[in-house]
Amino acid sequence: MPEHTAVYIGTAFAAGVCLTLVCKDILDSHREKSEFSKAQIPASDQNVLVARAGPPAIVDGIEGCIGNTPLFRIKSLSDATGCEILGKAEFLNGAGQSSKDRVALSMIELAEEQGILTPYSGDTIYEGTSGSTGISLASLARAKGYLAHICMPSDQAIEKSNLLLKLGAIVDRVPPAPIVEKENFVNRARALATAHTASSTVSIPETDDQVEPSECMARGRGFFADQFENEANWRAHFGGSGPEIYAQCNGKIDAFVAGAGTGGTISGVARYLKPLLPNITVVLADPQGSGLYNRVRYGVMFDVKEREGTRRRRQVDTIVEGIGINRVTANFEVGKELVDDAVRVTDAQALAMARWLVEKDGIFIGSSSAVNCFAAVMTAQKLGPGHRIVTMLSDSGSRHLSRFWAKAGDVGGAVDTTLADVLNARDEDFL
């Protein structure tokens, strides 16, 4: 081979190698920015939902508007702590405008798969709820051909039951009672569903004629959704919220913070994230009066606001709605060993945080979201600057006006609250 030809081939080969390496770097960089690497995910989980890029696709019905909610940087909290505190905007789910949309859809779909629910057969969905799950169930029930009958404690914000009525649900507001009593709102929903099914003796005749939905709605069975114990709850977050958060953060998360009412959110997300990110810290945000804080910290379900011999008191002594409980549900059980720490949040601290987020960021959230954000700040201070913390913004403040926000008051005009004011908030600040 002539010498100049050998030099040419050698030079071309070297240039090709360099070009390949440069292209590889560009592609790797692009892949890192646009989606998480499947190599980081076990083979069994590689077909999970990933965060949607670009404009959303056309979806089928209101149930198609559930999931893929934005994850955004809460600027004021991030700047104040030196950590990146991100909020998952679950109030933008399209049916009931809360994180419970995921759970409600999952429970209905599982019941349909098991042949428990049949659209337009007159089947009625019963549930005991503080409000948000009921609103999601009522919306989806109408969308999918069912009726809804919701039982809720009478001390919850009145706008929740008003909204349920507008959505066509039957609503029972019952006095607060412990879960051990049959008058408890959950037990009442279960009993009503059982009674409905037992008394339903009319079946749809076998015919080739099209049966109109209005003719069917008076028949059917009663289905008790059972959000506290139904595994469809935590699986909705394992298959939805968890993968979305991982994708949106490109697999870079130092802590996940969430409250627990049913326990489905924290268990489902933790079960998805922990195998992928063994060093992630999962933190429970717990309101005053709830026993879960002590369960996580000390292994004992106990709270000073519910001493021995006072079990007939309201279940959780807090103004916060949607989270806080004094028992370990099946949904919390499946993830409780993955919860690393817990933060106790008082009513005053939750109220102060809710006002702060309006004042500083224009973010108007409900009570459980305020608890989550306060716990995220405490987690940031514990981890130190430079960490990334994700929390859930479960619903809007618009369904907490008559109770939580009535107590929080109007934010007013020119105010200059400091983070220290929020952290040190006391009950007397809201008298």
C-alpha positions as CSV (number, residue, x, y, z in Angstrom):
1,M,0.0,0.0,0.0
2,P,1.4,3.4,-0.9
3,E,2.6,5.4,2.1
4,H,0.3,8.4,1.4
5,T,-2.7,6.0,1.1
6,A,-1.9,4.5,4.5
7,V,-1.6,8.0,6.0
8,Y,-5.0,9.0,4.5
9,I,-6.7,5.8,5.9
10,G,-5.2,6.3,9.3
11,T,-6.3,10.0,9.4
12,A,-9.8,9.1,8.3
13,F,-10.1,6.4,10.9
14,A,-9.0,8.7,13.7
15,A,-11.4,11.4,12.5
16,G,-14.2,8.8,12.4
17,V,-13.5,7.8,16.0
18,C,-13.5,11.4,17.2
19,L,-16.7,12.1,15.4
20,T,-18.3,9.0,16.8
21,L,-17.3,10.0,20.4
22,V,-18.5,13.6,19.9
23,C,-21.9,12.3,18.5
24,K,-22.2,9.9,21.4
25,D,-21.6,12.7,23.9
26,I,-24.2,14.8,22.3
27,L,-26.7,12.0,22.2
28,D,-26.0,11.0,25.8
29,S,-26.4,14.6,26.9
30,H,-29.7,14.9,25.0
31,R,-31.0,11.7,26.4
32,E,-30.0,12.8,29.9
33,K,-31.9,16.0,29.5
34,S,-35.0,14.6,27.8
35,E,-35.7,11.3,29.6
36,F,-34.4,9.1,32.3
37,S,-32.2,6.2,31.1
38,K,-34.0,2.8,31.0
39,A,-30.7,1.3,32.1
40,Q,-31.4,2.7,35.6
41,I,-34.7,0.9,35.8
42,P,-35.2,-2.9,36.4
43,A,-36.3,-4.8,33.3
44,S,-39.7,-5.4,34.9
45,D,-40.4,-1.7,35.3
46,Q,-39.2,-0.5,31.9
47,N,-42.7,-0.1,30.4
48,V,-43.9,2.3,33.1
49,L,-45.5,5.7,32.4
50,V,-43.0,8.5,31.7
51,A,-43.6,12.2,31.9
52,R,-45.2,13.5,28.8
53,A,-43.0,15.9,26.6
54,G,-44.5,18.6,24.5
55,P,-48.2,19.3,24.0
56,P,-50.6,16.7,25.5
57,A,-52.3,14.3,23.2
58,I,-56.0,14.1,22.7
59,V,-57.5,11.8,25.3
60,D,-60.7,9.9,25.7
61,G,-63.0,11.4,28.3
62,I,-62.3,13.2,31.5
63,E,-60.5,10.1,32.9
64,G,-57.8,10.8,30.3
65,C,-57.0,14.1,32.0
66,I,-55.7,12.3,35.1
67,G,-52.0,12.0,35.7
68,N,-48.9,13.6,34.1
69,T,-49.3,16.6,36.4
70,P,-46.6,19.3,36.4
71,L,-43.7,19.3,38.9
72,F,-42.6,22.8,39.6
73,R,-40.0,24.6,41.7
74,I,-41.5,26.4,44.7
75,K,-39.3,29.5,44.3
76,S,-39.7,31.0,47.8
77,L,-39.1,27.9,49.7
78,S,-36.2,26.9,47.5
79,D,-34.5,30.3,47.8
80,A,-35.0,30.4,51.5
81,T,-33.6,26.9,52.2
82,G,-30.9,26.6,49.6
83,C,-32.5,23.3,48.5
84,E,-34.6,22.7,45.4
85,I,-38.1,22.1,46.8
86,L,-40.5,20.8,44.0
87,G,-44.2,20.6,44.2
88,K,-46.2,18.0,42.3
89,A,-49.3,19.9,41.1
90,E,-51.9,17.2,41.8
91,F,-54.6,19.9,42.0
92,L,-54.4,20.0,38.1
93,N,-55.8,16.4,37.7
94,G,-58.8,16.8,35.5
95,A,-61.7,15.0,37.2
96,G,-61.9,16.0,40.9
97,Q,-58.9,18.3,40.8
98,S,-56.8,16.4,43.4
99,S,-54.4,13.5,43.8
100,K,-57.5,11.3,44.6
101,D,-58.4,11.3,41.0
102,R,-55.6,8.7,40.5
103,V,-57.0,6.5,43.3
104,A,-60.6,6.8,42.3
105,L,-59.9,5.8,38.7
106,S,-57.7,2.9,39.8
107,M,-60.3,1.5,42.2
108,I,-63.1,1.8,39.6
109,E,-61.0,0.1,36.9
110,L,-60.0,-2.7,39.2
111,A,-63.6,-3.3,40.2
112,E,-64.6,-3.4,36.5
113,E,-61.8,-5.9,35.7
114,Q,-63.1,-8.1,38.6
115,G,-66.6,-7.9,37.4
116,I,-67.8,-6.1,40.5
117,L,-68.9,-2.9,38.6
118,T,-70.7,-2.8,35.3
119,P,-71.3,0.5,33.5
120,Y,-75.0,1.6,33.2
121,S,-76.3,-1.3,35.2
122,G,-77.4,0.8,38.1
123,D,-74.3,0.0,40.2
124,T,-73.7,2.5,43.0
125,I,-70.2,3.4,44.4
126,Y,-70.2,3.9,48.1
127,E,-67.3,5.5,50.0
128,G,-66.4,7.0,53.3
129,T,-64.1,10.0,52.8
130,S,-63.2,13.4,54.2
131,G,-64.1,14.8,50.8
132,S,-61.5,14.6,48.0
133,T,-61.8,10.9,47.2
134,G,-65.6,11.3,47.2
135,I,-65.4,14.2,44.7
136,S,-63.2,12.2,42.4
137,L,-65.4,9.2,42.7
138,A,-68.5,11.3,42.0
139,S,-67.0,12.8,38.9
140,L,-65.7,9.5,37.5
141,A,-68.9,7.7,38.4
142,R,-70.9,10.0,36.2
143,A,-68.3,9.7,33.4
144,K,-68.4,5.9,33.5
145,G,-72.0,5.2,34.1
146,Y,-72.4,4.8,37.9
147,L,-74.0,6.6,40.8
148,A,-72.1,7.7,43.9
149,H,-73.2,7.7,47.6
150,I,-70.6,9.5,49.8
151,C,-70.4,9.4,53.6
152,M,-68.3,12.0,55.2
153,P,-67.7,13.5,58.7
154,S,-69.9,16.5,59.4
155,D,-67.0,18.6,60.6
156,Q,-65.4,18.8,57.1
157,A,-65.6,21.9,55.0
158,I,-69.2,22.4,53.8
159,E,-68.1,23.3,50.2
160,K,-67.0,19.6,49.8
161,S,-70.4,18.2,50.4
162,N,-72.0,21.1,48.3
163,L,-69.8,20.1,45.4
164,L,-70.6,16.5,45.8
165,L,-74.3,17.3,45.5
166,K,-73.7,19.3,42.4
167,L,-72.0,16.3,40.9
168,G,-75.1,14.2,41.5
169,A,-73.9,12.2,44.5
170,I,-76.0,11.3,47.5
171,V,-74.2,12.7,50.6
172,D,-74.4,11.7,54.2
173,R,-72.7,14.0,56.6
174,V,-72.3,12.0,59.8
175,P,-71.0,13.0,63.3
176,P,-67.3,12.2,63.7
177,A,-66.8,8.8,65.4
178,P,-63.8,6.4,65.9
179,I,-63.4,3.6,63.4
180,V,-64.3,1.1,66.1
181,E,-67.9,2.4,66.1
182,K,-70.5,1.5,63.5
183,E,-71.5,5.2,63.2
184,N,-68.0,6.0,61.7
185,F,-68.3,7.4,58.2
186,V,-66.3,4.5,56.7
187,N,-68.3,1.9,58.4
188,R,-71.6,3.5,57.4
189,A,-70.5,3.5,53.7
190,R,-69.6,-0.2,53.9
191,A,-72.9,-1.1,55.6
192,L,-74.9,0.9,53.0
193,A,-73.1,-0.9,50.1
194,T,-73.8,-4.3,51.6
195,A,-77.5,-3.4,52.2
196,H,-77.8,-2.1,48.6
197,T,-76.5,-5.3,47.1
198,A,-78.6,-7.5,49.4
199,S,-81.8,-5.7,48.4
200,S,-81.0,-5.6,44.7
201,T,-83.2,-8.3,43.2
202,V,-83.9,-6.7,39.8
203,S,-81.6,-7.7,37.0
204,I,-81.4,-6.4,33.5
205,P,-83.4,-8.6,31.1
206,E,-81.5,-10.4,28.4
207,T,-82.5,-8.7,25.2
208,D,-81.1,-7.5,21.9
209,D,-82.7,-4.1,22.4
210,Q,-80.4,-1.2,23.5
211,V,-81.1,-0.5,27.2
212,E,-81.1,3.2,27.9
213,P,-78.8,4.4,30.8
214,S,-81.8,6.1,32.5
215,E,-83.6,2.8,32.7
216,C,-80.7,1.1,34.4
217,M,-79.7,3.7,36.9
218,A,-82.3,2.5,39.5
219,R,-80.9,-1.0,39.6
220,G,-77.6,-2.7,40.3
221,R,-75.4,-3.5,43.2
222,G,-73.5,-1.5,45.8
223,F,-69.7,-1.3,45.6
224,F,-67.8,-0.2,48.7
225,A,-64.6,1.4,47.3
226,D,-62.7,1.1,50.6
227,Q,-59.9,3.5,49.8
228,F,-58.1,2.9,53.2
229,E,-57.7,-0.9,52.5
230,N,-58.0,-1.2,48.7
231,E,-54.6,-2.0,47.1
232,A,-55.7,-0.2,44.0
233,N,-54.9,3.0,46.1
234,W,-51.2,2.5,46.5
235,R,-50.8,0.9,43.1
236,A,-52.2,4.1,41.5
237,H,-49.2,6.0,42.8
238,F,-46.8,3.1,42.2
239,G,-47.8,3.1,38.5
240,G,-48.4,6.8,38.1
241,S,-47.1,9.4,40.6
242,G,-43.8,7.5,41.3
243,P,-42.7,7.0,37.7
244,E,-43.8,10.6,36.8
245,I,-41.7,12.1,39.6
246,Y,-38.7,9.9,38.7
247,A,-38.9,10.9,35.0
248,Q,-39.5,14.6,35.7
249,C,-36.4,14.7,38.0
250,N,-34.3,12.6,35.7
251,G,-33.7,10.2,38.6
252,K,-32.2,12.9,40.8
253,I,-34.1,13.1,44.1
254,D,-32.8,13.3,47.6
255,A,-36.1,13.2,49.5
256,F,-39.8,12.6,49.0
257,V,-42.2,14.2,51.5
258,A,-45.9,13.3,51.8
259,G,-48.7,13.0,54.4
260,A,-50.8,9.9,55.0
261,G,-54.5,9.6,55.4
262,T,-55.1,6.3,53.7
263,G,-51.4,5.9,53.2
264,G,-51.6,5.2,49.5
265,T,-49.5,8.1,48.2
266,I,-46.5,7.7,50.4
267,S,-46.5,3.9,50.1
268,G,-46.9,3.8,46.4
269,V,-44.4,6.4,45.6
270,A,-41.9,5.0,48.1
271,R,-42.2,1.5,46.7
272,Y,-41.4,2.8,43.2
273,L,-38.6,5.2,44.1
274,K,-36.7,3.2,46.8
275,P,-35.4,0.4,44.6
276,L,-34.2,2.9,42.0
277,L,-32.8,5.4,44.6
278,P,-31.7,3.5,47.7
279,N,-30.4,6.6,49.3
280,I,-33.6,8.6,49.0
281,T,-35.1,9.8,52.2
282,V,-38.9,9.2,52.5
283,V,-40.5,11.6,55.0
284,L,-44.0,11.4,56.5
285,A,-45.7,14.8,57.0
286,D,-48.1,14.4,59.9
287,P,-50.6,16.9,61.4
288,Q,-51.1,17.3,65.1
289,G,-53.4,14.7,66.7
290,S,-52.3,11.9,64.3
291,G,-50.5,8.8,65.6
292,L,-48.4,8.1,62.5
293,Y,-45.6,10.4,63.6
294,N,-45.0,8.4,66.7
295,R,-45.5,5.1,64.7
296,V,-42.6,6.1,62.3
297,R,-40.4,7.6,65.0
298,Y,-40.9,5.3,67.9
299,G,-42.9,2.3,66.6
300,V,-45.9,3.1,68.8
301,M,-49.3,4.4,67.5
302,F,-50.1,7.0,70.1
303,D,-50.7,10.7,70.4
304,V,-51.1,12.8,73.5
305,K,-54.4,14.3,72.1
306,E,-56.0,10.9,72.2
307,R,-55.0,9.4,75.6
308,E,-56.2,6.1,76.9
309,G,-59.9,6.2,77.7
310,T,-60.8,9.0,75.3
311,R,-61.4,6.9,72.2
312,R,-64.8,8.6,71.7
313,R,-63.2,11.9,70.8
314,R,-63.0,12.9,67.1
315,Q,-60.4,10.8,65.4
316,V,-57.7,13.4,64.8
317,D,-57.7,16.7,66.7
318,T,-56.6,19.0,63.9
319,I,-58.1,21.5,61.4
320,V,-56.2,19.8,58.6
321,E,-58.3,17.6,56.3
322,G,-57.3,14.6,54.3
323,I,-54.3,13.4,56.2
324,G,-53.7,12.2,59.7
325,I,-55.0,9.0,61.3
326,N,-54.7,6.9,64.4
327,R,-54.4,3.4,62.9
328,V,-52.2,1.6,60.3
329,T,-54.2,1.0,57.2
330,A,-53.4,-1.7,54.6
331,N,-52.2,1.0,52.2
332,F,-49.8,2.4,54.8
333,E,-48.7,-1.1,55.9
334,V,-47.3,-2.0,52.4
335,G,-44.9,1.0,52.5
336,K,-44.3,1.8,56.2
337,E,-40.9,0.1,56.4
338,L,-39.7,2.4,53.6
339,V,-40.6,5.6,55.5
340,D,-37.3,6.9,57.0
341,D,-38.5,9.9,59.1
342,A,-41.5,11.9,60.1
343,V,-42.2,15.6,60.8
344,R,-45.0,16.7,63.1
345,V,-46.8,19.9,61.9
346,T,-49.1,21.9,64.1
347,D,-52.2,23.6,62.9
348,A,-50.6,27.0,63.4
349,Q,-47.6,26.0,61.3
350,A,-49.8,24.7,58.5
351,L,-51.9,27.9,58.5
352,A,-48.7,30.0,58.4
353,M,-47.3,28.0,55.5
354,A,-50.5,28.3,53.5
355,R,-50.4,32.1,53.9
356,W,-46.7,32.2,53.1
357,L,-47.2,30.4,49.7
358,V,-49.9,32.9,48.7
359,E,-47.9,35.9,49.8
360,K,-44.6,34.8,48.2
361,D,-45.6,32.6,45.2
362,G,-49.3,33.1,44.5
363,I,-49.9,29.4,45.3
364,F,-53.3,28.7,46.8
365,I,-53.3,25.2,48.3
366,G,-55.4,23.1,50.8
367,S,-54.5,22.1,54.3
368,S,-52.7,18.8,53.6
369,S,-50.5,20.5,51.0
370,A,-49.5,23.1,53.5
371,V,-48.5,20.4,55.9
372,N,-46.5,18.7,53.2
373,C,-44.7,22.0,52.3
374,F,-43.8,22.7,56.0
375,A,-42.4,19.2,56.3
376,A,-40.4,19.7,53.1
377,V,-38.8,22.8,54.6
378,M,-37.9,20.9,57.8
379,T,-36.4,18.2,55.7
380,A,-34.4,20.7,53.7
381,Q,-33.0,22.2,56.9
382,K,-32.1,18.7,58.1
383,L,-30.4,17.7,54.8
384,G,-28.7,21.0,54.2
385,P,-28.4,23.2,51.1
386,G,-28.0,21.6,47.6
387,H,-30.5,18.8,47.9
388,R,-33.6,18.2,45.9
389,I,-36.9,17.5,47.7
390,V,-40.2,16.6,46.1
391,T,-43.6,16.9,47.8
392,M,-47.3,16.6,46.9
393,L,-49.6,19.6,46.4
394,S,-52.8,17.5,46.8
395,D,-55.6,20.0,46.1
396,S,-56.5,23.6,45.9
397,G,-57.4,25.9,48.7
398,S,-60.8,26.5,47.1
399,R,-62.4,23.5,48.8
400,H,-61.0,24.6,52.2
401,L,-62.5,28.1,52.3
402,S,-65.1,27.6,55.1
403,R,-62.8,25.9,57.6
404,F,-59.0,25.9,57.1
405,W,-58.8,29.2,55.1
406,A,-61.4,30.8,57.3
407,K,-59.0,30.2,60.2
408,A,-56.0,31.3,58.1
409,G,-57.7,34.6,57.2
410,D,-57.0,37.0,54.4
411,V,-53.4,37.5,53.4
412,G,-53.8,41.2,52.9
413,G,-51.7,43.6,50.8
414,A,-48.1,44.5,51.5
415,V,-46.8,41.9,54.0
416,D,-43.2,40.7,54.7
417,T,-43.4,37.4,56.5
418,T,-40.1,35.6,57.1
419,L,-39.6,31.9,57.1
420,A,-38.8,32.1,60.8
421,D,-42.3,33.5,61.3
422,V,-43.7,30.4,59.6
423,L,-41.5,27.9,61.5
424,N,-42.3,29.5,64.9
425,A,-46.0,30.0,64.3
426,R,-48.2,29.6,67.4
427,D,-51.9,29.0,67.9
428,E,-52.4,32.5,69.3
429,D,-51.3,33.9,65.9
430,F,-54.6,32.8,64.5
431,L,-57.1,33.7,67.3
